[in-house]
Amino acid sequence: MTTLTEQFIDHVLAVRYDALPDAAIAMAREVTLDGIAVILAGATEPLGVGRISTAYVREMGGNPQASVITGGFKTSMANAAYANGTMAHALDFDNTWYPLNHPTSPTLPVALAIAEHYKLSGKQIIEAMVTAFEVQGRVRLAATGLKTGAGFHKPGTTGTFGATAAACKMLGLDRQQMLMAFGLAGSRAGSLSINTGSMTKSSHSGHAARMGLECGVLAKMGWTASADVFGPKGFFDTFLHGDAKPELLIKDFGAPFRMVDPGVGFKKHPSNYFTHRPIDAAQALREEHALKPAEIARVTVIFPRFEYVNRPQPETGLDGKFSVQYTTALALLDGEISVDSFTNERRFAPDIVALLPKIELRIDDSIPADFDHMHVIVEVVTTDGRRLSKKIEKLSGWIGLPLTREQRLKKFYACSRRVLDDGAANRVLEAVEKLDTLSDIGAIMDILRCDGGVNS
């Protein structure tokens, strides 16, 4: 009798570039461009995630197989995947989707590293990315007990399986090898949400990328593991105590691909997605009423019960990415939210320190905590007694209200220009937008490596 795991692997094997719908190919190009952009910007993360990750893999050494983006050097595929995956999630600017997951940061670094070393085509990267997204989406749907903001962090769990899928497709594993790779991935999965707000959170994506690549390479070399990682006593029983619907692994697999429907959310602010609605509301109030800091007497953010982002006094700028109070303050004071909004200098600037105690997070249990259906209200009481209010339901950039091409390019250039000059950024953009025509990606990686660049 064929196991559910075997049926799942058969679906993974069946994904082929030549049979992909145009919409999936186009979306794969878009997520690749966005992923590269946030890696470039992640290298400049203010507290040093990129700098330390790069220094670490340089110290560890390794055969020069694949580029560390912005690092100025090559290292082993596994080390490159780790550094680039960590930088991809360093700013919490990488894309996400429904159910909430970070599908690019654990997977794109795997595809890039293997493609660079073995000189594989852009079509193979696209096939691997569509597959990796579908695998993560299916595991995430089935893992009903994987609660957002609690317990295990998704990039280190479902992301590890996505990274393994990317490696398997890039390396051309057969059915038995792929079963072994996924069995091994079950023993590589894990990451604790308690590390949110620290550098360790971003390393969950890097670890998943490195482990997924390792699972693929070892399986191709003949490594053995359980052939039924999603069966009894496997991933779902161990991590989620059976709180799962394993049948969703294969139900409608690729029909349509989840990369297309429900689609992908592209972040427009470099912070936790649950902070984006309050940011948008505060920005709207600031603009509509020309609010000045001295006019703000108190602020109330009416929010669903989700303690993950209830951080009234974040300990660092990095911790501020996960604070509704801090990000709301930034939006009211600065309007624009950028990478530099999350430095320690900005976190402890006098205007932020003065405003934070005036911001109250009020939990309203009538608001769904489900990201897709929630809303928030930001209310500002001014010193002259005015009561201003803004409700945000639909979120720009989220599924159903995608960023326009102009908005996505604005993000790409805002990120890439932190490292690259305009000429280099334009060459990367041109190459990625014709990714499926490239015989290999060496020219792209030569630019992204930034020999003599910021981290060399």
Protein Blocks (a to p, Z undefined) as FASTA:
>chain_A
ZZfklmmmmmmmmpcfklpcfklmmmmmmmmmmmmmmmmmmmmomnommmmmmmmmmmno
padfbccehklpacdfklmmmmmmmmmmmnopaccddddddfklmmmmmmmmmmmmnopa
fklmmmmmmmmmmmmmmmmmmmmmlcghiajafklmmmmmmmmmmmmmmnopafklmmmm
mmmmmmmgccdfklgoiaklmmmmmmmmmmmmmmmmmmmnopacdfblmlghilmlmmnn
opacfklmmgophiacfklmgbjcddfbdcdfklmmmmmmmmmmmmmnopafklpmbdcd
dddddfklmcfbafbfklmmmcfklmmmmmmmnopacfklmcfklmmgmklmmmmmmpcc
dddfkbcfbfklgccddddddfkopacddddfbdghiahiacdfklmmmmmmmmmmmmpc
fklmmmmmmmmmmmmmpfbfklmmmmmnogoiakZZ
